[in-house]
Structures are given as C-alpha cells and as structure tokens.
Amino acid sequence: MAPPRTAAPASSTTTMNRTAIWAFVLSLLGITSPIGIYLGYRARDEIRSRPQYGMPFATAAIRLGWVWVAVAIVALLVYLFIFVF
C-alpha cells in the first residue's frame, strides 16, 4: 500500500524580489545610484506587502546609493573649491 500523497500549498513558496536585486546592482555601479535608490525603496515596499526575500538587498541598495550621492556632492564641492574659488 502506497503512502498518501500530500500536496504542499501553492503559497508556501516565497520568491526573491527581482527589483531588490536590480536596485543593488544599479546602486553598486555608482553612476546609476539614483535609480538604485528609487528601486530600493520600491522593492522594500513590495517586500513588506508580499512575503518575499530580498530585504537585505533593498536596504543595501538604499544605503549604498545614498553613499554614492554623498561622494558625488563632496567631489563636486572639492572641484568647485579648487578650480572656481
């Protein structure tokens, strides 16, 4: 006699949020960090509303993106200080 078949519920599998991965990649590149910041915030909202993985990627994308923005602002200020003033 065969054991009874048990089916797993279809909603028991959670997936990785692709927006969070794209946000991390774009924030990592530096020049596209504003897009990565936007996608990071969007991915974080998606992950909170649906059971998905990827919150560390979204958080890292947001933080890394803001670091790149700060570096660009400091670099611009240094450039202006050296060559303009």
C-alpha positions in Angstrom: 0.0 0.0 0.0 1.4 3.4 -1.0 1.6 6.3 1.5 -1.0 9.0 0.9 0.1 11.9 -1.2 0.4 15.2 0.4 0.4 18.4 -1.6 2.2 21.5 -0.5 0.2 24.6 -0.6 0.9 26.8 -3.6 1.5 29.9 -1.5 4.1 28.3 0.8 7.0 29.2 -1.6 8.4 32.7 -1.3 10.5 34.1 -4.1 13.3 36.6 -4.3 12.3 40.1 -5.2 14.0 40.9 -8.5 13.5 44.7 -8.0 15.7 44.5 -4.9 18.5 42.7 -6.9 18.3 45.3 -9.7 18.4 48.1 -7.1 21.5 46.6 -5.5 23.3 46.2 -8.9 22.4 49.8 -10.0 23.5 51.3 -6.7 26.7 49.4 -6.8 27.6 50.9 -10.2 27.7 54.4 -8.8 26.6 56.4 -11.8 23.1 54.8 -11.7 22.7 55.1 -8.0 19.7 57.5 -8.1 17.8 54.8 -10.0 19.1 52.2 -7.5 17.8 54.3 -4.6 14.3 54.6 -6.2 14.2 50.9 -6.9 15.4 50.1 -3.4 12.6 52.0 -1.8 10.1 50.4 -4.2 11.4 46.9 -3.6 11.3 47.5 0.2 7.6 48.4 -0.1 6.9 45.3 -2.3 8.7 43.0 0.2 6.7 44.4 3.1 3.4 43.9 1.3 4.1 40.4 0.0 6.1 37.5 1.6 9.3 37.7 -0.5 13.0 37.6 0.2 15.4 40.4 -0.6 15.1 42.9 2.2 18.9 43.0 2.7 19.5 43.7 -0.9 16.9 46.6 -0.9 18.4 48.1 2.3 22.0 47.8 1.0 20.9 49.4 -2.3 19.4 52.3 -0.5 22.4 52.9 1.8 25.0 52.4 -1.0 23.1 54.7 -3.3 23.0 57.5 -0.8 26.7 57.0 -0.1 27.4 57.4 -3.8 25.2 60.6 -3.9 27.2 62.0 -0.9 30.5 61.1 -2.6 29.4 62.9 -5.8 28.4 66.0 -3.9 31.6 66.2 -2.0 33.6 65.6 -5.2 31.7 68.5 -6.8 32.3 70.8 -3.9 36.0 70.0 -3.9 36.2 70.6 -7.7 34.4 73.9 -7.3 36.7 74.9 -4.4 39.9 74.1 -6.3 39.0 75.5 -9.8 36.4 78.2 -9.2 37.3 79.9 -5.9 
